[in-house]
Amino acid sequence: MNWSDVVKDKRWHWLINKNVPAKATFVYGVLTSKIYFDPLRPSRLPKADNIIFFNKEADAIKAGFRKSKRNGAVQEDTHLRHARAIKKACEHIDKNQYIVSLTELASSVGMSHYHFHRIFKEHTGVTPKEYIKSKKRVFVQENINKHISITEAVYNLLQLQQPHL
C-alpha cells in the first residue's frame, strides 16, 4: 500500500480524526518498526508512508509485526506496579521510623532513585522528602493531641529516630 492509497483509505481518516468506530476490527502497522497498534488505543500516528492496515491482528502477526507495548493492559500493569512500589516504599518509611534515604527507598522497590522520585511524586503529589516531613509532623501533632508538651513531642520523635543499640 503506497502513500496515496493510505491517504484515500477511510481507516486513515478515522485515525487522523480520532473517530474510529468502536466496532472497528482492523489494526495498523508501522513499517519502520514492525509494530502494530490497536486503533482504539491512543498513540502517535506514523507518517502515511510508513503505515499499513491489516483487517485482523492475526494478519499483522503473520506479516512479522509485534503488538505495541503501549496498548492498554501493559499500561495498566505498569500503573499497578508503580502503585504497589509506592505503597511498599511508604511501608518501608514507616518501618524505618522515617529515617531513610532516597537511594535506599528506590532500591527497596527495585528502581533507580531518579525514576522512583518521579513516580512517587506522580502518584502521591509530593516528593519522598515532603512525604517523610509530613509523617513526622503528624507524629508530633498526635503527641501534642495526647496533651504532651511540644518539647516532649519533638523529643519523642528524636528518640524514635535514634538507632537502637
N, CA and C atoms as a LAMMPS dump frame, in Angstrom:
ITEM: TIMESTEP
0
ITEM: NUMBER OF ATOMS
495
ITEM: BOX BOUNDS ff ff ff
-5.0000000000000000e+02 5.0000000000000000e+02
-5.0000000000000000e+02 5.0000000000000000e+02
-5.0000000000000000e+02 5.0000000000000000e+02
ITEM: ATOMS id mol type element x y z
1 1 1 N 0.863 -1.176 0
2 1 2 C 0 0 0
3 1 3 C 0.905 1.234 0
4 2 1 N 0.761 2.078 -0.979
5 2 2 C 1.594 3.271 -1.018
6 2 3 C 0.882 4.448 -0.351
7 3 1 N 1.599 5.561 -0.288
8 3 2 C 1.119 6.739 0.423
9 3 3 C -0.255 7.2 -0.063
10 4 1 N -0.453 7.266 -1.357
11 4 2 C -1.735 7.769 -1.881
12 4 3 C -2.883 6.824 -1.544
13 5 1 N -2.609 5.512 -1.503
14 5 2 C -3.647 4.55 -1.12
15 5 3 C -4.025 4.717 0.356
16 6 1 N -3.014 4.936 1.194
17 6 2 C -3.263 5.105 2.626
18 6 3 C -4.119 6.343 2.869
19 7 1 N -3.775 7.433 2.229
20 7 2 C -4.483 8.697 2.427
21 7 3 C -5.939 8.591 1.977
22 8 1 N -6.216 7.767 0.975
23 8 2 C -7.587 7.596 0.482
24 8 3 C -8.406 6.631 1.347
25 9 1 N -7.738 5.816 2.135
26 9 2 C -8.405 4.785 2.935
27 9 3 C -9.222 5.431 4.062
28 10 1 N -10.464 4.964 4.258
29 10 2 C -11.329 5.531 5.309
30 10 3 C -10.725 5.306 6.693
31 11 1 N -9.966 4.218 6.852
32 11 2 C -9.353 3.939 8.159
33 11 3 C -8.335 5.015 8.525
34 12 1 N -7.609 5.516 7.541
35 12 2 C -6.654 6.601 7.782
36 12 3 C -7.388 7.854 8.27
37 13 1 N -8.507 8.16 7.639
38 13 2 C -9.294 9.33 8.046
39 13 3 C -9.845 9.153 9.464
40 14 1 N -10.244 7.929 9.793
41 14 2 C -10.703 7.669 11.158
42 14 3 C -9.567 7.935 12.149
43 15 1 N -8.363 7.476 11.82
44 15 2 C -7.227 7.648 12.719
45 15 3 C -6.848 9.119 12.897
46 16 1 N -6.719 9.837 11.798
47 16 2 C -6.275 11.231 11.925
48 16 3 C -7.33 12.112 12.585
49 17 1 N -8.593 11.735 12.455
50 17 2 C -9.672 12.493 13.091
51 17 3 C -10.028 11.957 14.475
52 18 1 N -9.338 10.886 14.882
53 18 2 C -9.594 10.235 16.18
54 18 3 C -11.064 9.902 16.331
55 19 1 N -11.584 9.301 15.279
56 19 2 C -13.003 8.99 15.207
57 19 3 C -13.197 7.544 14.75
58 20 1 N -12.456 6.625 15.357
59 20 2 C -12.533 5.218 14.967
60 20 3 C -13.783 4.609 15.596
61 21 1 N -14.617 3.934 14.787
62 21 2 C -15.822 3.303 15.35
63 21 3 C -15.449 2.235 16.38
64 22 1 N -16.257 2.117 17.407
65 22 2 C -15.986 1.146 18.466
66 22 3 C -15.961 -0.286 17.959
67 23 1 N -16.697 -0.551 16.891
68 23 2 C -16.757 -1.914 16.362
69 23 3 C -15.63 -2.215 15.358
70 24 1 N -14.716 -1.266 15.171
71 24 2 C -13.619 -1.453 14.212
72 24 3 C -12.755 -2.652 14.624
73 25 1 N -12.424 -3.49 13.66
74 25 2 C -11.634 -4.691 13.952
75 25 3 C -10.247 -4.653 13.329
76 26 1 N -9.916 -3.608 12.62
77 26 2 C -8.617 -3.532 11.961
78 26 3 C -7.518 -3.11 12.936
79 27 1 N -6.28 -3.347 12.563
80 27 2 C -5.112 -2.828 13.264
81 27 3 C -4.23 -2.172 12.211
82 28 1 N -3.336 -1.33 12.644
83 28 2 C -2.402 -0.744 11.687
84 28 3 C -0.974 -0.977 12.158
85 29 1 N -0.115 -1.221 11.192
86 29 2 C 1.28 -1.478 11.492
87 29 3 C 2.16 -0.349 11.004
88 30 1 N 3.304 -0.215 11.664
89 30 2 C 4.296 0.776 11.265
90 30 3 C 5.441 0.013 10.6
91 31 1 N 5.658 0.281 9.339
92 31 2 C 6.64 -0.458 8.556
93 31 3 C 8.058 -0.305 9.089
94 32 1 N 8.4 0.862 9.604
95 32 2 C 9.767 1.104 10.063
96 32 3 C 10.106 0.382 11.358
97 33 1 N 9.109 0.106 12.202
98 33 2 C 9.371 -0.537 13.492
99 33 3 C 8.835 -1.96 13.585
100 34 1 N 7.995 -2.341 12.642
101 34 2 C 7.362 -3.678 12.644
102 34 3 C 6.503 -3.873 13.908
103 35 1 N 5.827 -2.803 14.315
104 35 2 C 4.927 -2.844 15.463
105 35 3 C 3.531 -2.512 14.968
106 36 1 N 2.525 -3.251 15.471
107 36 2 C 1.148 -2.915 15.102
108 36 3 C 0.395 -2.374 16.305
109 37 1 N -0.604 -1.558 16.019
110 37 2 C -1.35 -0.841 17.047
111 37 3 C -2.844 -1.08 16.911
112 38 1 N -3.522 -1.041 18.045
113 38 2 C -4.974 -1.089 18.092
114 38 3 C -5.459 0.342 17.827
115 39 1 N -6.315 0.553 16.848
116 39 2 C -6.747 1.923 16.531
117 39 3 C -7.595 2.57 17.62
118 40 1 N -8.125 1.771 18.537
119 40 2 C -8.961 2.321 19.604
120 40 3 C -8.138 2.821 20.791
121 41 1 N -6.841 2.53 20.786
122 41 2 C -5.939 2.994 21.845
123 41 3 C -5.173 4.203 21.329
124 42 1 N -5.069 5.247 22.125
125 42 2 C -4.376 6.439 21.644
126 42 3 C -2.88 6.198 21.467
127 43 1 N -2.361 6.653 20.361
128 43 2 C -0.923 6.59 20.1
129 43 3 C -0.586 7.648 19.052
130 44 1 N 0.66 7.952 18.974
131 44 2 C 1.103 8.926 17.982
132 44 3 C 1.074 8.273 16.61
133 45 1 N 0.495 8.945 15.647
134 45 2 C 0.374 8.362 14.311
135 45 3 C 1.685 8.463 13.54
136 46 1 N 2.009 7.402 12.804
137 46 2 C 3.193 7.458 11.952
138 46 3 C 2.879 8.239 10.676
139 47 1 N 3.9 8.495 9.886
140 47 2 C 3.686 9.111 8.582
141 47 3 C 2.879 8.15 7.723
142 48 1 N 2.104 8.682 6.833
143 48 2 C 1.278 7.848 5.953
144 48 3 C 2.153 6.895 5.126
145 49 1 N 3.385 7.301 4.811
146 49 2 C 4.298 6.44 4.039
147 49 3 C 4.653 5.164 4.801
148 50 1 N 4.623 5.232 6.128
149 50 2 C 5.104 4.126 6.962
150 50 3 C 4 3.263 7.554
151 51 1 N 2.771 3.441 7.113
152 51 2 C 1.655 2.722 7.719
153 51 3 C 1.117 1.656 6.777
154 52 1 N 0.657 0.572 7.392
155 52 2 C -0.007 -0.491 6.644
156 52 3 C -1.198 -0.952 7.479
157 53 1 N -2.325 -1.195 6.825
158 53 2 C -3.529 -1.631 7.525
159 53 3 C -3.702 -3.138 7.398
160 54 1 N -4.153 -3.754 8.49
161 54 2 C -4.469 -5.18 8.499
162 54 3 C -5.914 -5.326 8.968
163 55 1 N -6.626 -6.263 8.352
164 55 2 C -8.029 -6.467 8.732
165 55 3 C -8.16 -7.134 10.096
166 56 1 N -7.159 -7.956 10.463
167 56 2 C -7.195 -8.667 11.746
168 56 3 C -5.81 -8.64 12.374
169 57 1 N -5.764 -8.819 13.69
170 57 2 C -4.489 -8.899 14.395
171 57 3 C -3.641 -10.045 13.872
172 58 1 N -4.288 -11.162 13.584
173 58 2 C -3.571 -12.346 13.096
174 58 3 C -2.816 -12.043 11.798
175 59 1 N -3.39 -11.203 10.959
176 59 2 C -2.714 -10.834 9.703
177 59 3 C -1.432 -10.051 9.993
178 60 1 N -1.492 -9.176 10.967
179 60 2 C -0.307 -8.386 11.328
180 60 3 C 0.788 -9.296 11.885
181 61 1 N 0.396 -10.246 12.705
182 61 2 C 1.364 -11.184 13.286
183 61 3 C 2.002 -12.035 12.192
184 62 1 N 1.186 -12.517 11.268
185 62 2 C 1.712 -13.312 10.146
186 62 3 C 2.702 -12.509 9.306
187 63 1 N 2.489 -11.208 9.225
188 63 2 C 3.371 -10.349 8.43
189 63 3 C 4.644 -9.976 9.196
190 64 1 N 4.79 -10.478 10.435
191 64 2 C 6.009 -10.232 11.205
192 64 3 C 5.971 -9.029 12.119
193 65 1 N 4.794 -8.522 12.412
194 65 2 C 4.661 -7.374 13.306
195 65 3 C 4.385 -7.867 14.717
196 66 1 N 4.85 -7.112 15.711
197 66 2 C 4.533 -7.436 17.105
198 66 3 C 3.604 -6.363 17.653
199 67 1 N 2.845 -6.736 18.682
200 67 2 C 1.88 -5.814 19.281
201 67 3 C 2.593 -4.722 20.066
202 68 1 N 2.062 -3.528 20.022
203 68 2 C 2.619 -2.407 20.77
204 68 3 C 2.537 -2.673 22.264
205 69 1 N 3.588 -2.341 22.964
206 69 2 C 3.596 -2.497 24.419
207 69 3 C 2.839 -1.363 25.101
208 70 1 N 2.472 -0.356 24.344
209 70 2 C 1.735 0.779 24.903
210 70 3 C 0.245 0.509 24.958
211 71 1 N -0.181 -0.592 24.45
212 71 2 C -1.61 -0.882 24.442
213 71 3 C -2.085 -1.277 25.823
214 72 1 N -3.214 -0.747 26.211
215 72 2 C -3.971 -0.975 27.407
216 72 3 C -3.413 -1.788 28.541
217 73 1 N -3.396 -3.105 28.41
218 73 2 C -3.033 -3.973 29.525
219 73 3 C -1.622 -3.683 30.02
220 74 1 N -0.713 -3.404 29.113
221 74 2 C 0.661 -3.128 29.514
222 74 3 C 0.718 -1.838 30.32
223 75 1 N 0.014 -0.807 29.882
224 75 2 C -0.011 0.464 30.615
225 75 3 C -0.674 0.295 31.976
226 76 1 N -1.759 -0.459 32.03
227 76 2 C -2.443 -0.691 33.298
228 76 3 C -1.553 -1.471 34.245
229 77 1 N -0.821 -2.468 33.723
230 77 2 C 0.097 -3.245 34.548
231 77 3 C 1.187 -2.347 35.129
232 78 1 N 1.714 -1.446 34.308
233 78 2 C 2.755 -0.522 34.771
234 78 3 C 2.22 0.375 35.869
235 79 1 N 1.02 0.898 35.688
236 79 2 C 0.413 1.776 36.701
237 79 3 C 0.222 1.016 38.021
238 80 1 N -0.266 -0.21 37.943
239 80 2 C -0.454 -1.017 39.155
240 80 3 C 0.883 -1.35 39.814
241 81 1 N 1.887 -1.67 39.006
242 81 2 C 3.215 -1.995 39.533
243 81 3 C 3.799 -0.779 40.255
244 82 1 N 3.623 0.406 39.663
245 82 2 C 4.115 1.628 40.307
246 82 3 C 3.363 1.887 41.608
247 83 1 N 2.057 1.695 41.606
248 83 2 C 1.257 1.911 42.821
249 83 3 C 1.7 0.964 43.938
250 84 1 N 1.96 -0.295 43.583
251 84 2 C 2.444 -1.26 44.581
252 84 3 C 3.817 -0.844 45.116
253 85 1 N 4.674 -0.349 44.233
254 85 2 C 6.016 0.081 44.64
255 85 3 C 5.925 1.266 45.594
256 86 1 N 5.038 2.204 45.325
257 86 2 C 4.864 3.373 46.195
258 86 3 C 4.331 2.932 47.556
259 87 1 N 3.386 2.013 47.556
260 87 2 C 2.84 1.502 48.827
261 87 3 C 3.945 0.821 49.632
262 88 1 N 4.753 0.008 48.961
263 88 2 C 5.859 -0.682 49.633
264 88 3 C 6.859 0.326 50.195
265 89 1 N 7.145 1.384 49.443
266 89 2 C 8.078 2.415 49.899
267 89 3 C 7.533 3.141 51.129
268 90 1 N 6.249 3.438 51.132
269 90 2 C 5.633 4.103 52.285
270 90 3 C 5.707 3.208 53.522
271 91 1 N 5.483 1.921 53.327
272 91 2 C 5.618 0.966 54.433
273 91 3 C 7.067 0.919 54.931
274 92 1 N 8.005 1 53.995
275 92 2 C 9.432 1 54.343
276 92 3 C 9.78 2.245 55.166
277 93 1 N 9.209 3.374 54.8
278 93 2 C 9.429 4.624 55.541
279 93 3 C 8.912 4.466 56.974
280 94 1 N 7.704 3.923 57.129
281 94 2 C 7.121 3.741 58.455
282 94 3 C 7.935 2.758 59.288
283 95 1 N 8.332 1.658 58.66
284 95 2 C 9.08 0.608 59.358
285 95 3 C 10.432 1.126 59.851
286 96 1 N 11.046 2.007 59.071
287 96 2 C 12.365 2.537 59.432
288 96 3 C 12.274 3.864 60.166
289 97 1 N 11.124 4.138 60.727
290 97 2 C 10.889 5.289 61.591
291 97 3 C 11.309 6.61 60.947
292 98 1 N 10.947 6.757 59.676
293 98 2 C 11.118 7.995 58.924
294 98 3 C 12.574 8.342 58.598
295 99 1 N 13.513 7.44 58.882
296 99 2 C 14.916 7.692 58.535
297 99 3 C 15.275 6.769 57.388
298 100 1 N 15.269 7.317 56.202
299 100 2 C 15.588 6.515 55.02
300 100 3 C 15.993 7.461 53.892
301 101 1 N 16.992 7.062 53.136
302 101 2 C 17.442 7.911 52.021
303 101 3 C 16.645 7.579 50.763
304 102 1 N 16.683 8.484 49.829
305 102 2 C 16.008 8.282 48.551
306 102 3 C 16.57 7.045 47.846
307 103 1 N 17.884 6.896 47.861
308 103 2 C 18.539 5.751 47.211
309 103 3 C 18.093 4.442 47.856
310 104 1 N 18.009 4.431 49.178
311 104 2 C 17.566 3.229 49.896
312 104 3 C 16.114 2.894 49.553
313 105 1 N 15.271 3.916 49.528
314 105 2 C 13.863 3.703 49.176
315 105 3 C 13.737 3.137 47.768
316 106 1 N 14.447 3.758 46.824
317 106 2 C 14.375 3.331 45.428
318 106 3 C 14.857 1.897 45.274
319 107 1 N 15.956 1.566 45.912
320 107 2 C 16.476 0.195 45.769
321 107 3 C 15.556 -0.82 46.455
322 108 1 N 14.813 -0.386 47.486
323 108 2 C 13.887 -1.311 48.161
324 108 3 C 12.727 -1.724 47.258
325 109 1 N 12.459 -0.905 46.223
326 109 2 C 11.383 -1.237 45.281
327 109 3 C 11.92 -1.554 43.888
328 110 1 N 13.247 -1.621 43.761
329 110 2 C 13.855 -2.029 42.505
330 110 3 C 13.851 -0.989 41.403
331 111 1 N 14.026 0.276 41.761
332 111 2 C 14.049 1.349 40.766
333 111 3 C 15.285 2.211 40.985
334 112 1 N 15.657 2.974 39.965
335 112 2 C 16.703 3.974 40.149
336 112 3 C 16.101 5.112 40.976
337 113 1 N 16.953 5.856 41.668
338 113 2 C 16.394 6.919 42.513
339 113 3 C 15.762 8.036 41.687
340 114 1 N 16.255 8.251 40.475
341 114 2 C 15.638 9.271 39.609
342 114 3 C 14.217 8.857 39.22
343 115 1 N 14.082 7.623 38.761
344 115 2 C 12.778 7.125 38.319
345 115 3 C 11.812 7.046 39.51
346 116 1 N 12.312 6.532 40.636
347 116 2 C 11.471 6.403 41.822
348 116 3 C 10.934 7.764 42.266
349 117 1 N 11.8 8.767 42.309
350 117 2 C 11.384 10.112 42.727
351 117 3 C 10.264 10.63 41.831
352 118 1 N 10.437 10.45 40.526
353 118 2 C 9.431 10.918 39.553
354 118 3 C 8.105 10.17 39.741
355 119 1 N 8.171 8.857 39.877
356 119 2 C 6.965 8.034 40.041
357 119 3 C 6.278 8.345 41.37
358 120 1 N 7.057 8.485 42.443
359 120 2 C 6.491 8.776 43.758
360 120 3 C 5.706 10.083 43.715
361 121 1 N 6.325 11.121 43.137
362 121 2 C 5.65 12.424 43.072
363 121 3 C 4.408 12.354 42.181
364 122 1 N 4.51 11.603 41.093
365 122 2 C 3.367 11.458 40.182
366 122 3 C 2.177 10.806 40.884
367 123 1 N 2.451 9.809 41.726
368 123 2 C 1.371 9.069 42.386
369 123 3 C 0.851 9.742 43.652
370 124 1 N 1.738 10.411 44.406
371 124 2 C 1.316 10.965 45.695
372 124 3 C 1.112 12.472 45.664
373 125 1 N 1.722 13.141 44.699
374 125 2 C 1.617 14.593 44.626
375 125 3 C 2.691 15.309 45.433
376 126 1 N 3.505 14.546 46.161
377 126 2 C 4.61 15.12 46.936
378 126 3 C 5.864 14.282 46.699
379 127 1 N 7.003 14.878 46.993
380 127 2 C 8.256 14.143 46.861
381 127 3 C 8.417 13.212 48.069
382 128 1 N 9.295 12.229 48.003
383 128 2 C 9.515 11.371 49.172
384 128 3 C 9.932 12.175 50.411
385 129 1 N 10.781 13.184 50.22
386 129 2 C 11.218 14.015 51.348
387 129 3 C 10.037 14.749 51.975
388 130 1 N 9.169 15.312 51.151
389 130 2 C 7.984 16.006 51.665
390 130 3 C 7.057 15.032 52.388
391 131 1 N 6.956 13.819 51.866
392 131 2 C 6.113 12.793 52.491
393 131 3 C 6.64 12.465 53.89
394 132 1 N 7.957 12.28 53.998
395 132 2 C 8.557 11.959 55.293
396 132 3 C 8.357 13.114 56.275
397 133 1 N 8.531 14.342 55.801
398 133 2 C 8.301 15.513 56.669
399 133 3 C 6.864 15.538 57.172
400 134 1 N 5.917 15.233 56.289
401 134 2 C 4.509 15.268 56.71
402 134 3 C 4.218 14.156 57.714
403 135 1 N 4.846 13.001 57.547
404 135 2 C 4.67 11.907 58.512
405 135 3 C 5.223 12.315 59.876
406 136 1 N 6.359 13.023 59.878
407 136 2 C 6.936 13.5 61.138
408 136 3 C 6.011 14.527 61.798
409 137 1 N 5.454 15.428 60.989
410 137 2 C 4.523 16.43 61.523
411 137 3 C 3.314 15.765 62.169
412 138 1 N 2.784 14.746 61.496
413 138 2 C 1.622 14.022 62.026
414 138 3 C 1.98 13.36 63.361
415 139 1 N 3.169 12.757 63.431
416 139 2 C 3.621 12.105 64.671
417 139 3 C 3.67 13.113 65.825
418 140 1 N 4.275 14.271 65.56
419 140 2 C 4.386 15.305 66.598
420 140 3 C 2.999 15.813 66.972
421 141 1 N 2.141 16.054 65.971
422 141 2 C 0.788 16.555 66.247
423 141 3 C -0.008 15.558 67.088
424 142 1 N 0.126 14.27 66.79
425 142 2 C -0.578 13.255 67.587
426 142 3 C -0.097 13.265 69.026
427 143 1 N 1.204 13.455 69.227
428 143 2 C 1.741 13.542 70.59
429 143 3 C 1.229 14.782 71.311
430 144 1 N 1.143 15.896 70.598
431 144 2 C 0.629 17.128 71.206
432 144 3 C -0.845 16.943 71.565
433 145 1 N -1.6 16.25 70.71
434 145 2 C -3.017 15.997 70.982
435 145 3 C -3.218 15.098 72.199
436 146 1 N -2.195 14.348 72.569
437 146 2 C -2.263 13.494 73.762
438 146 3 C -1.875 14.289 75.014
439 147 1 N -1.87 15.611 74.892
440 147 2 C -1.563 16.53 75.992
441 147 3 C -0.108 16.435 76.442
442 148 1 N 0.753 16.182 75.483
443 148 2 C 2.186 16.204 75.758
444 148 3 C 2.692 17.552 75.271
445 149 1 N 3.672 18.091 75.939
446 149 2 C 4.199 19.396 75.523
447 149 3 C 4.879 19.271 74.16
448 150 1 N 5.025 20.395 73.476
449 150 2 C 5.669 20.406 72.159
450 150 3 C 7.097 19.895 72.277
451 151 1 N 7.78 20.326 73.313
452 151 2 C 9.164 19.887 73.517
453 151 3 C 9.231 18.374 73.67
454 152 1 N 8.321 17.832 74.467
455 152 2 C 8.312 16.384 74.692
456 152 3 C 7.915 15.629 73.419
457 153 1 N 7.001 16.192 72.622
458 153 2 C 6.591 15.556 71.361
459 153 3 C 7.761 15.491 70.384
460 154 1 N 8.516 16.584 70.276
461 154 2 C 9.699 16.593 69.404
462 154 3 C 10.748 15.637 69.942
463 155 1 N 10.917 15.626 71.254
464 155 2 C 11.873 14.701 71.881
465 155 3 C 11.486 13.247 71.563
466 156 1 N 10.195 12.932 71.636
467 156 2 C 9.734 11.57 71.311
468 156 3 C 10.059 11.201 69.867
469 157 1 N 9.908 12.161 68.967
470 157 2 C 10.25 11.916 67.57
471 157 3 C 11.738 11.634 67.431
472 158 1 N 12.551 12.431 68.104
473 158 2 C 14.005 12.225 68.034
474 158 3 C 14.394 10.885 68.644
475 159 1 N 13.746 10.514 69.743
476 159 2 C 14.013 9.216 70.369
477 159 3 C 13.648 8.074 69.424
478 160 1 N 12.52 8.234 68.731
479 160 2 C 12.06 7.228 67.783
480 160 3 C 13.084 7.032 66.673
481 161 1 N 13.737 8.118 66.287
482 161 2 C 14.665 8.067 65.155
483 161 3 C 16.078 7.647 65.548
484 162 1 N 16.366 7.529 66.848
485 162 2 C 17.702 7.102 67.262
486 162 3 C 17.895 5.629 66.967
487 163 1 N 19.061 5.272 66.422
488 163 2 C 19.316 3.854 66.194
489 163 3 C 19.381 3.115 67.523
490 164 1 N 18.723 1.98 67.564
491 164 2 C 18.703 1.192 68.791
492 164 3 C 19.942 0.346 68.876
493 165 1 N 20.575 0.361 70.049
494 165 2 C 21.807 -0.406 70.249
495 165 3 C 21.526 -1.818 70.678
